[in-house]
């Protein structure tokens, strides 16, 4: 499942991310929450979150913070959209700005944009 939040009001977007995370944790009490930023970016970690599950957790809730807007990680994340969508885990993409063509790609796969 993919949620996408973007726009100039970054405070509002971050508040919405917190709301989604809280809601998902309430539904999945054993879920684990992770946040990946451009500073901690590693393509292998994304692969682990797509297919992985914790030993005792039902789901991972993963916030991809600024990865689609970064040249180093955008291609990997966008190339994995189908698998992100099909994953049992929850992915929240948080960006300040997105190009129209990127938004269209995300809209095809996201639960909510």
N, C-alpha and C positions, 0 to 999 in steps of 0.2 A: 504494500500500500504506500502511495506517495502523496504527500501534501506539499504544496509549493506556496511560499509566502514571499512576496517581493514588493518593493515600492520605496518611496522616499521617506516615509514615516517609519524609520527604523525602530523607534521605541514601541510603536503600535504593533509592528511585525513581531518584535521580540516578545511582547506581552501575549500575542496570539500563539506563538510557539509554546510558551509556558502553559497556556490554557490547553492546547492540544496534548502536550506531554502529560499534564495532570489528568486529563480525561482518559488517556490511554492507559496510564498507570492504574487509575481507578477501575477500569475494565479488566486489566491484566495485572493483578496485584504482584505477581512474581516477575514482571517485566524489568529489564535492565535498561537504563538510559545512558546513551553515549553522545558526545558532541565531537565532530571532526571539523577542524578548521584548516586553513591553508598552512598554518605553522606545523600542524601535526599530520599533514597529509601523507598518506602512503597508500598506493593503489591496492596493495595486498590486504590492507585492513578493510577496505570496502568489500572486497571479495569475501572475506571472513564474515562480515555482517550480512551480506546477501544470503549466503547459504547456511550460516551458523545459527545455533541456538545455545543458550547457556545450559549447563547441566541441570539446574533447578528452575530456570526461567522459562516462561512460556514464549516470550518474545523479546526482541531487542527493539528499542526505540532509538533511532539514530538521527541526529540533527546534522545535516551537511551544511555547515555555515560558511558561505562564501566560496564554495568549491566550483559551482557552475560559472561564476564570474571570473575565475582565475584561469589563465592560459595553461598552467601546469596540470590542472585537474579536470577542466571542463570536458575535454574529449573522452576521458575515462568514464566520468559520471554519465554524460549523455549517451555514450555507447552502451552503458549498462541499464538504461531505462526499462527495457522489457523485463530484465531479471529483477530489478528493484520492484517493479509492479507485481511480479509473480511471487516474490518472496513472502514468506509468512511474517517477516519483520516489517516494522513501520519506519519509513524514511520521510523526514521533513527537510525540504530544501529551502534555505533562507538566503535571500539575496537582496541587495539594495537596488540594483538595476539589471534588467535582462533585455536582450535584443528581441524584437518581435518574432524572428524565426525560432529562437530558443523557446520563447513562451509557447509557440505553436507545437513544438516537439513535446514540451512538458504537458500541455493540455491533453494530448492524445493518450498519455499514460497515467496522469495523476488522478487521484480520487477527487481532489479539490485544488483549485488554483485561485 
